[in-house]
Amino acid sequence: MSQDAAGAGGGGVAERLRVGHRHSRETTAIVLAEALALALYASWLTADLGLGTVTFVLVAVVAAYALYRQPSRRGILVVGLYVLAAFLVVTPVFLNLPFLLAAGSYDVSNPTAFTMRLSDVLFLVLFVILAAVPGGLAWRLSTE
C-alpha cells in the first residue's frame, strides 16, 4: 500500500481537514451566526422525526467547518446562502415526511396519494420560489 493510500503515515485525514488560513473575530462571528441559523432551521425540519437535537449538533459543526474553510466573507455568505436555499427546497418534503412514515397509524392506505395533492405541489413550488431568493443572491455574489 502506498503512503497516499495509507494516509501519509496516519496524518492524511488531519492534514486534509486542516484550514490553512485564519479569519478575523468579526468574520468568525459571521461564520458562527450563519452556522447556528442553518442548524436551527435544520433542527426545526427534523424535529417531528425526533432528530432535532442530533441534527442541530451535526449541522452546526459541519456548517461551521465548511463556512470557516471559505477564504473570504463573500465566500462564507455565498456558501451559507446556497445551503439555506437547499434547506428551503426540501422543507415541504420534511413537513410531509412524518405523516408518510406514520400513515398506517392514521388508517391511510395510500399516503403518497394523500400527500401529492395539488396543494402540496403548490406548496413545493412556493418554497422553490422562496429558495430562489437566497440562491439568486448567492449566485450574484459569487459572480462579482
C-alpha positions in Angstrom: 0.0 0.0 0.0 1.4 3.4 -0.9 1.8 6.2 1.6 -1.0 8.2 -0.1 -3.4 5.2 0.3 -2.3 4.7 3.9 -3.0 8.4 4.7 0.7 9.6 4.7 1.6 7.9 7.9 -1.7 8.5 9.7 -1.7 12.3 9.3 -3.5 12.3 6.0 -7.0 12.9 7.3 -6.0 15.6 9.8 -3.9 17.2 7.0 -6.9 17.3 4.6 -9.2 18.7 7.3 -6.8 21.4 8.3 -7.7 25.0 7.4 -4.8 26.9 6.0 -6.0 30.4 7.0 -7.3 32.4 9.9 -10.3 34.8 9.9 -10.8 37.9 12.0 -13.1 37.8 15.0 -15.8 39.6 13.1 -15.6 37.0 10.2 -15.6 34.2 12.7 -18.7 35.6 14.4 -20.4 35.7 11.0 -19.4 32.0 10.5 -20.9 31.1 13.8 -24.1 33.1 13.3 -24.7 31.5 9.9 -23.9 28.0 11.2 -26.3 28.4 14.1 -29.0 29.8 11.9 -28.6 26.9 9.5 -28.5 24.4 12.4 -31.7 25.9 13.9 -33.6 25.6 10.6 -32.4 22.1 10.0 -33.3 21.0 13.5 -36.8 22.5 13.1 -37.1 20.5 9.9 -36.3 17.2 11.6 -38.0 17.9 15.0 -41.1 15.9 14.1 -38.9 12.9 13.4 -37.3 13.1 16.8 -34.0 14.1 15.4 -33.9 17.8 16.1 -31.1 17.8 18.7 -28.9 15.4 16.7 -29.5 17.4 13.5 -28.7 20.7 15.3 -25.4 19.5 16.6 -24.3 17.8 13.3 -25.4 20.8 11.1 -23.8 23.3 13.4 -20.5 21.5 13.4 -20.4 20.7 9.7 -21.7 24.2 8.7 -19.2 26.0 10.9 -16.3 24.0 9.5 -17.5 24.3 5.9 -18.1 28.1 6.3 -14.8 28.7 8.1 -12.9 27.0 5.2 -14.1 29.7 2.8 -11.3 32.1 2.2 -13.4 35.3 2.4 -16.5 36.8 3.9 -18.1 36.8 0.4 -17.4 33.0 0.1 -18.8 32.5 3.6 -22.0 34.3 2.6 -22.3 32.5 -0.7 -22.0 29.0 0.8 -24.4 29.9 3.6 -27.0 31.3 1.2 -26.7 28.2 -1.1 -27.3 25.9 1.9 -30.2 28.0 3.0 -31.7 27.7 -0.5 -31.3 23.9 -0.4 -33.0 23.7 3.0 -35.9 25.8 1.7 -36.4 23.5 -1.3 -36.5 20.4 0.9 -38.8 22.0 3.6 -42.1 20.7 2.1 -40.7 17.2 1.9 -39.6 17.2 5.6 -43.0 18.6 6.6 -44.8 15.7 4.9 -42.3 13.0 5.9 -43.6 12.4 9.5 -47.1 11.8 8.1 -45.8 9.5 5.4 -43.8 7.4 7.9 -46.8 7.1 10.3 -49.6 6.8 7.7 -50.5 3.3 8.8 -51.5 4.5 12.3 -53.9 7.0 10.6 -55.6 4.2 8.6 -54.5 5.8 5.3 -53.9 3.1 2.7 -52.1 5.3 0.1 -50.2 8.0 1.9 -48.4 9.1 -1.3 -51.7 10.0 -3.0 -52.7 11.8 0.2 -49.5 14.0 0.2 -49.2 14.6 -3.5 -52.3 16.7 -3.9 -52.3 20.0 -5.8 -51.9 21.9 -2.6 -48.7 20.0 -1.8 -47.3 20.7 -5.3 -48.2 24.4 -4.9 -46.5 24.4 -1.5 -43.4 22.9 -3.1 -43.4 25.4 -5.9 -43.8 28.2 -3.3 -40.7 27.0 -1.4 -38.7 26.7 -4.6 -39.6 30.3 -5.4 -38.6 31.3 -1.9 -35.3 29.4 -2.3 -34.6 31.3 -5.5 -34.1 34.5 -3.4 -31.1 33.3 -1.4 -29.9 31.1 -4.3 -30.0 34.0 -6.7 -28.3 36.3 -4.2 -25.6 33.7 -3.7 -25.1 33.3 -7.4 -24.9 37.1 -7.8 -22.3 37.4 -5.1 -20.3 34.6 -6.5 -20.1 36.1 -10.0 -19.0 39.6 -8.9 
